[in-house]
Amino acid sequence: MPADVYQKFRDKGVEVITIPMNRTVLLPYESLERDYDWIFFTSANAVKYFDFAQLNKQAKVLAIGNQTTKTLQSLGINVDYQPKEAFSEGLVEEWLRYINQEQCVFWPHSFKARRVIYNALTSQGHVVLERVIYKNEFFPEDQERLKKLLLNEVIDYVLFASPSSWQSFSQAVKKVESLPADFWSRLKIAAIGPVTAKVIQKEQQVAIQPEIYDMPHLYNCLLHEIS
């Protein structure tokens, strides 16, 4: 959480506790030995772990979300296309309308990336080349911190920025004995966007979701809720 946002919560008397539900870990991958028309960056982490020495400088760059675009621009990489909707379903719908001929797309992504992009593009005749370049892990020390928090503190709100972060949290909660009977009914859950919310809602209710699916707007929604 940025320092200025953290201070806004503190000014409202809110204690903010941050525990990573997933840390990203680089996965070694082979270079792509062929040309492509587009490269899709679907997260800032994909930018973080991509080896830009392998970038085809003739390819157009697509980025999902403001943070991914900002991360690319900070590296001097121009973004040719950013969908209005910052999730995979919105990406494929907008991009398929934008493109009028078959394309070859390179998509570097995480180990657990959903297949929405691959399935939608290949079904329309496009070629999708993939590399798995990182994975998410719930580190043991973070699991222990969360367990202690659940047993010793009262949590009012919890924010999730991905389906995998919710899954780590949910699984950890199920392992904790002696939680208050009203734990879930009292807890207000905030989700960054519809994909994360859909996964959460298989188990619990989502109370807060921004109209623009990024962390700054999620923080602002929560600040407004607290006000």
N, C-alpha and C positions, 0 to 999 in steps of 0.2 A: 504494500500500500504506500503511495507517495506521501511524503512528509506533510504536505499541505492538507491533504485529505485526512490524514491521521489526526492532525491538529483540529480540524473541524469537528471530528467525532469527540475529541477530548473536550472541546469547548462546550459540547452539549452534555458533558458528564458521562460519556460512554467509554468504557474500557474496551479496547480492541486487542484481541488475541489472535495471532496469525500462526497457523500450523499447516504446513504443506500436506495436502492429501496425496499429492503425487509430485515427485521430483523427476525431471527429465534426465535421461542418460543416453549418451551417444551410442549408436550402433554402427559398427564398421560396415561400409557398403562399397560395392564395386562402382567404378565410374561408368557413365552411360556412353557407350561408344557409337552413338549415332545422332543425327541432327533431329531437331523437333521445332515445331512452329511456336509453341507456347510453353511456358513453365508456370505451374499453379503453386502459389504459396498459400496454404490454408490456415496457417498460424504463425505467430512470431517465433515459436520454437522451431518450426521448419526452417525459417530464415537463419536462426541461431546455429543450427547444426549442418546446414548445407555448405558444401565446399564450393565457394564461388569461383575457384580456379577451373571448375568443370562447367561453368555457365556458358551456354551458347549465346554469345552476345547479339546474335541476329534474331533470337527468339523474343516474342512479346511476353511481358510479365503481367500476370494476374495476381491480385492479393485480396484475400478475404479480411475485412475488418480494418478499422482505422489504425489499430496498434501494429498490425502486420505491415501496412503501408508505411507507417512512420519508421518502423525498424528497417525496412528496405531502403527508404530514402536516406536514413542516417548512414547507410553504407554506400551511398552514391548510386543506388540502383533506381532507375526510373520505373514507375508503375504505369503500365499502359491501360489497365482496366481494373476497376474495383467495383464489384456488384453493390447495389444499394443494400441488399439483404446480406447480413454477415453470417450466413450459415450455408451448408452445402446445397440444400434444396433450392434456395434462392439463387445461388451461384449458377447452377446448371440451367435453371429456367431462363435467367437473364442472358447468360453467355450463349446458349443455343439460339436465342432470338438474334443475338448480335452477329453471329457467324453465319456466312452463307455458302461455305464450302467445307469439305472434310479437312480436318486438321490433325496434326500429331502433337499430343500434349504430354509433357513430362511432369509428373506429380510426385515430388518427394514428400513423405509423410511419416506419421507415427505408426508404431506396431499395431495399434488398435483402431486405426482410422476406419470410419464407416465406409461402406462400399457405394454410397450414393453417387459420387462423382464418376467413378469407374463405370458403374452400371448404366448410368444415364448417357454418358458420352459414347460408350461403345455401342449402345443400342441404336444410336443415330449415325453410326458409321465412322466415328472418329477413332483414332488410335490413341491409347493411353499407356504410356511407359511409366513404370513405378520404381521407386526405391524406398525401402523402409530405412529411415536414417536415425530414428531415436525411439525410445520407449519411455513409458511412465512407470515409476516404482514408488510404492508407499514404504518409506524407509522405516526400519524397526524403531529408531529413536523418535520418529514422528508419531508412530503408533502409540508408543509409551506416553508421550506428552499428551496425546488426545485422551488416552485412558485416564490419566491423572486429572485432566480438566473435567471430564465427564463425572468423575467421582467426587470432585471437591468444589466445583463451581456451579453456579446457576447460569445457564446460557439462554439469552433472550432471542438472539438472531444468529443465523448462520448463512454465509454466502457461498455459492457454488458457481464456478466459472467453467465447468465442464462436466459431462456425464461421469467420467472416470473419478473425479473428485467426490461426487456424490456416492458412487459405489464404494469407494474406500471408507467414507464416513459411515455409511449405512452398515457395512459389514463390521466395522469396528464397534459400533453401538450395540449390535446384536451379541457381541462377545462380552459385553460388560454386564455384570450382575448387579442387582440392587439399585437400578435406576429408579427415580421417582415415577409413580404411576402416571403422572400427568406430563411426563417429559416431552412427548411428541405433541400433545395438545397445546402446550404452552409455548413451544418453540415456533418461531416464525422463520420460514425458509425463503431465501432470495435466490433466484436463478438468473444467470446472465442472458438467457435467450430461450427460444422455444424447444430447441433440441435437448438442452439440459433439463428444462422443465418437464418435458415429456417423460424422460427417464425417471425423474424424481416422483412424478405423479402416479407411477405404477405402485408406489408404496406410501407416499405422503403428499400433503397439499402444499402448493407453492403460493406464498402470500405476496411476493414482490417479484416483478419482472419489468425491466425497462423496455421502452418502445424501440430504443436503439441499442443493439446488442453488443455493448462493450463495457469494460470495467468502470470508466468514468461515469457513465449513465447509471450503472448499477449502484455505485456509491451514492450518487445524487438521489436516486429513488429511496434508498435506505435513510439518508439524512432527512428527506421529506417525511418519511414514515415516522421517524423519531420525533420530528417537530410537532 
